[in-house]
Amino acid sequence: MNVQLRPFDFAQALAKAGMTPASPSSGTGSTAPASGTGGASFGDAMADALKGVSDSQNQANNMARAVQLDDPNVSLESTMVAIQKAQVGFQAVLQVRNRLVSAYSDIMNMQV
């Protein structure tokens, strides 16, 4: 199995989430929802991210099992890279979840 790391494409992630980057002349650093693009909702993007992390963890577990069984087609190096990739993805999802819980708590504690 050939594992290749790709650089993070922020524009592609924004497009997948149905958002467009703010123009530099607007003076705001925020993003605005894409109008009329029919982009995916945040929930869909989050579900896709969770599925990707789950698939990555399953692949890493399968590769680790293959290394333990001395499969000559699976190298230890690619297995370690897959395990680290799965761990980084899990940590990223965990941080997003923590931020969402914190934001929800802040909103619930607001005085109306």
RODO-2510 file (C-alpha; in nm, 4 decimals, decimal comma):
residues 112
     n   res          X          Y          Z
     1     m     0,0000     0,0000     0,0000
     2     n     0,1418     0,3333    -0,1063
     3     v     0,0528     0,6104     0,1385
     4     q     0,1008     0,9635     0,0091
     5     l     0,0579     1,2771     0,2143
     6     r    -0,0995     1,5715     0,0343
     7     p    -0,0851     1,9362     0,1407
     8     f    -0,4063     2,0753     0,2857
     9     d    -0,6093     2,2621     0,0252
    10     f    -0,8019     2,5291     0,2168
    11     a    -0,9973     2,6445    -0,0901
    12     q    -1,1170     2,2902    -0,1574
    13     a    -1,2232     2,2476     0,2065
    14     l    -1,4198     2,5734     0,1919
    15     a    -1,5867     2,4657    -0,1319
    16     k    -1,6787     2,1286     0,0179
    17     a    -1,8329     2,3055     0,3183
    18     g    -2,0341     2,5299     0,0843
    19     m    -1,8437     2,8450     0,1709
    20     t    -1,6382     3,0941    -0,0271
    21     p    -1,3326     3,2789     0,0985
    22     a    -1,3824     3,6461     0,1799
    23     s    -1,2331     3,8827    -0,0747
    24     p    -0,9180     4,0649     0,0408
    25     s    -1,0800     4,4043    -0,0257
    26     s    -1,3754     4,3373     0,2026
    27     g    -1,1635     4,3813     0,5125
    28     t    -1,3206     4,0908     0,6968
    29     g    -1,1407     3,7698     0,7742
    30     s    -1,4550     3,5612     0,7861
    31     t    -1,6133     3,3424     0,5258
    32     a    -1,9602     3,3819     0,3853
    33     p    -2,1963     3,1067     0,2752
    34     a    -2,1886     3,0456    -0,0960
    35     s    -2,5033     3,1752    -0,2581
    36     g    -2,6733     2,9583    -0,5163
    37     t    -2,3995     2,6957    -0,5276
    38     g    -2,5989     2,4204    -0,3601
    39     g    -2,2953     2,3331    -0,1480
    40     a    -2,2925     2,0743     0,1259
    41     s    -2,4102     2,1756     0,4700
    42     f    -2,1817     2,1798     0,7719
    43     g    -2,3440     1,8600     0,8962
    44     d    -2,2678     1,6835     0,5678
    45     a    -1,9074     1,8061     0,5744
    46     m    -1,8691     1,6911     0,9344
    47     a    -2,0188     1,3502     0,8543
    48     d    -1,7793     1,3124     0,5612
    49     a    -1,4860     1,4068     0,7853
    50     l    -1,5917     1,1536     1,0496
    51     k    -1,6285     0,8834     0,7847
    52     g    -1,2836     0,9678     0,6492
    53     v    -1,1266     0,9448     0,9951
    54     s    -1,3045     0,6160     1,0613
    55     d    -1,1845     0,4738     0,7292
    56     s    -0,8311     0,5907     0,8054
    57     q    -0,8386     0,4225     1,1465
    58     n    -0,9747     0,0989     0,9968
    59     q    -0,7027     0,1010     0,7311
    60     a    -0,4337     0,1596     0,9949
    61     n    -0,5695    -0,1264     1,2075
    62     n    -0,5761    -0,3603     0,9072
    63     m    -0,2214    -0,2650     0,8135
    64     a    -0,1018    -0,3165     1,1726
    65     r    -0,2655    -0,6592     1,1782
    66     a    -0,0980    -0,7464     0,8469
    67     v     0,2432    -0,6425     0,9832
    68     q     0,1882    -0,8548     1,2937
    69     l     0,1077    -1,1527     1,0704
    70     d     0,4308    -1,0928     0,8704
    71     d     0,2566    -1,0032     0,5452
    72     p     0,5417    -0,9233     0,3012
    73     n     0,3200    -0,6822     0,1040
    74     v     0,2833    -0,4391     0,3970
    75     s     0,5843    -0,2457     0,5213
    76     l     0,6314    -0,1267     0,8771
    77     e     0,7055     0,2272     0,7549
    78     s     0,3795     0,2637     0,5634
    79     t     0,1929     0,1150     0,8590
    80     m     0,3434     0,3681     1,0986
    81     v     0,2565     0,6530     0,8601
    82     a    -0,1030     0,5272     0,8339
    83     i    -0,1300     0,5016     1,2141
    84     q     0,0009     0,8568     1,2607
    85     k    -0,2293     0,9863     0,9872
    86     a    -0,5276     0,8250     1,1609
    87     q    -0,4191     0,9711     1,4951
    88     v    -0,3831     1,3229     1,3533
    89     g    -0,7265     1,2978     1,1906
    90     f    -0,8820     1,1792     1,5151
    91     q    -0,7197     1,4620     1,7124
    92     a    -0,8488     1,7162     1,4588
    93     v    -1,2040     1,5819     1,4840
    94     l    -1,1771     1,5796     1,8616
    95     q    -1,0711     1,9466     1,8640
    96     v    -1,3627     2,0414     1,6375
    97     r    -1,6001     1,8570     1,8704
    98     n    -1,4546     2,0351     2,1733
    99     r    -1,4966     2,3735     2,0031
   100     l    -1,8570     2,2937     1,9100
   101     v    -1,9396     2,1874     2,2669
   102     s    -1,7753     2,5037     2,3998
   103     a    -1,9701     2,7226     2,1563
   104     y    -2,2943     2,5462     2,2461
   105     s    -2,2252     2,5987     2,6163
   106     d    -2,1529     2,9666     2,5596
   107     i    -2,4751     3,0140     2,3659
   108     m    -2,6803     2,8301     2,6285
   109     n    -2,5321     3,0460     2,9064
   110     m    -2,6193     3,3761     2,7337
   111     q    -2,8706     3,5989     2,9044
   112     v    -3,1693     3,6755     2,6848
***
